[in-house]
């Protein structure tokens, strides 16, 4: 009798344990299925605080493949449409993200991934901006830039938000500056930028046909920066001449040379690349 009672109790314990394990397994499967198809709108309240004021609206799709039909800034201004694709390998710690943003003044697309050491790598970045339509606008000491800016970056490596490596090029079409005295037409500028070991080197020049002849280079690192540029008007344009005079002394040939540097180290590490004279 005693052995029989122990046997019955043991069988009951095994059944309880088996049922409990089955229940845990079912909960795990349900959780995995839910996570696999997790609706994007469910996680929006946790994502928005990381977007620096960007609000997602009309969100649909999944966490892994979704979109926000409308995005807005803190002041309520509508910005555009956002789509994303996030690899499910993120569940294993491998973050692969593809983004595409389409707004009235700005379109952007690209792929990013987080490396095991915490750095961010981005590839095939494309930016198309109507500078005058950006919100908020761009304000510089030389005026508010306008025109069409197109930039492509085949490779970008970030550490702590700073580019360690970069390969990019761009065009600034119908370039102009809006100033208190009116709009100043600059023509079209070609841009290139590279970064190696955290030192960024950017160059630009005009297309040879516009009202402004321009060449220049900018070097910057976390410790300093150096700007060297030469500008000269190709034609008699009072607005352009007045704008150039605000940038610096005009030499006998009508050109303006801008050479500035600053930062903790005064300037970044020097390179052998020079600036072409206009």
N, C-alpha and C positions, 0 to 999 in steps of 0.2 A: 504493500500500500504506500509506504513512504517513498520508495523508488518511483512508483507510478506517479505520485503527486509531484515529485521533483521533475520528472520527465514532462508532465503536462505544463508545469510552470516554465520549464526551459523552452518548450515549443512556443508558448505564448510570447516569451521574451524575443525569440527569434523572429516571430511574425511581426511584433511591434517594431523591431529594429529594421526588418525588411521594408515594412510599410513606411517607416520614417525615412529610410534611404531613398525609396521610390518618390516620396513626397519632395524631398530635397532635390532630387534629380529633376523632377517635373518643374519645380520652381526655377531651377537653374536654366532649364531649356526655355521656359517662358521668358525669363529675364534676358537670355541671349537673343531670342526672337524679337523681343521688344527693343533691345538695343540695336539690333541689326536693321530694324525698320523704324527707328526712333523718329517721330515727327519733329521737324525743325522748330515749329512754333512752341513745342514744349520746353525747349532749351533756350529760347530767345531771351528770357529774363536773366539767365546766367551769362549769356554771351555779350549783351549790350554794355554792361559796365566795363568791358575790355575794349570797347570801340571808340573811346575818347569823345563821347558826345554824339556819335552817330546812332540814330534810331532806325530800327528795322520795322517795316510795316507791311501788311498783306503777305506774311510769310507762309510759304507752303513747300511741299516736298519733304524730304527727310534730312536728318543731320548730315548725311553723307552726300546727298545730291538734292540741293534745294535752291530756293531763290526768294528774294524779297522784292515784290513788284514795286515797292516804293521805299526810299530811304530819306531821312530828313535830318537836318542839323538841330541843335538845341533850340534855336529861335524859330523852328517850324518850317524853314525853307526846304522845299522839296529838291532833292539832289539827283536822284536817278534810280536805276534798276540794278540789283546785285544778284549774281549767280555764283554758286560755288560747287565744287566737287571735292570731297574729303575722303581719302583712302581709308578703308576699314582697317588697314594695317596700323592706324593710330591706336587701336586697342592693344597693340603689341609695343607701343611706344615709338612707332615710326610715323612721323607726321608729314604727310604729303597733301598739299592743298593747291587747288587750281581756282583762281578767281577771275571774274569778268564783271566789270562795272560799266554801265552805260548811262550817262547823264547828258543834259543839254550843253554843258560846257566842258565835259571831261569824259573820256572813255579810257579804260584801263583793263589790261589782261596780263596774266602771268602765272607761273607755277613756282611754288615754294616748298621747301622741305626743311625739317629740323634735323641737323646732324647729331650724331651721338655725343659730341662734345658741347652741344648747346648752341652752336653757331647756326645761322639761317642762310640757306643757299636758295637763290632765285634764278630762274632761267626764262628766256623768251618773254621778257617784260616789254609791253607796248603801252605807250601813253600818248594820247592825242588830246590836246587842250586848246580851247579858245580862251586865251588869257584874260580878255576883258570880261568874260562871263563867269570866271571862277568866283566861288564864295568860300571865305572872304576874298576880296581882291588883293592883289600883290602891290605893296607900297614900297618903293625904294627911294633913296635920295635923288635919283635921276628922273623920277616920274613913275607912272603906272604903266607897265608893259601891256601891249595889246598885240593881237595877231594870232597866228596858228602855230602851235608848237607840237612837233612830233618827235618822240624819243623812243628808241629801241635799245634794250640792253640784253645781250646774249647771255651774260653771266654776271652775277652779283653775289658776293659773300659778305655777310654781316656778322659782326661780333659786338654785342652791346649796343646795337643800333648804328655802328660805324662801319663803312665799307672797307673791308680788308682787301678785296679784289673786285675789279669792275671792268667791264668792257661795254661801252655805250656810244651811241652816236645819235645825232638829231638834226632837225632843221627848224628854223624859226622863220616862217613865211609871213609876208606882209607885216614885218616887224615895225613897231612904232612905239613911241612913248607919249603918254598923255600927261601934259604938264599944265601948270596954271596959265601958261601963255598959249596953250593950244596943243595940237597933236604934231609930233615930229616923226616923219616917215624915215625909216632906217633901211628898208629893202629886205633882203633875205640873207640870213646868217646860217652857216654850217657849223655844227658843234660836234666835238669828240671828247670823250673822257675815259681815262683809264685809272685804275688803282692797283697798287702792288705794295704789300706789306703795310697797308694802312695809310699810304701817301697817295692822294688823289691828284691827278694831273689832267686839267681840262684845257682844250684849245678851241678857238673859234676864228672864223674868217668869213668875209662876205662872198657872195657868188660872182663878183666882178662886174655886175650890171646895175646895181642899185645906187641910190643917192649917197650912201655912206661907204667909204673904203675903211675896212676894219680888220685888224688882226689882234690876237691877244692870247694870253695863257694865264691860268690860275692854278696854283699849287696850294694844297692845304693838307694838314694832318691834325691830329688832336692837340698838337703843341703850337701850331702856328700856321700862317697863310701868307702868300705873296701873290700880288696881282701885277701884271705887266701888259699894257695894251696900247695900241696906237690907232688913232681915229683921224679921218680927214674927209671933208665933204668933196664929192665929185662935181657938184654943180652949185650954182649960187642959189641957196635956199635960206632966206633970213631966219626962219624958225630953226633949221638945223644948225646954222652958224651960231645963233644965240645959245642953243642947247650945248654945243661944243664948248663955247666960252665959259659956261658954268662948270664944266668938268675940269678945266685947267687952262694954263696959258697957251695961246695959239702961237706956234712958231712961224717963221718967215714963209714956209711952204704951205701954211694953212692947216698943219696937223696938230693934234693934241696927244701928248704922251702921258699915260697914267701909270705910275709906279708906286705901289703901296704895299705894306706888309704889317703884320701884327701878330699877336698871340703871346703865349707864355715864353716861347722860344724865339720870338721875333719873326721867324719864317720857318717853313718846313725844310726838310733836307733838300739841298740844291740838286738839280739835274743838269745834264748837258744840253737839254733842249732849249733853244732860244726862241725869241719872239720875232716874227717877220716884221719888217718896217713897212708901213703903208706907203 
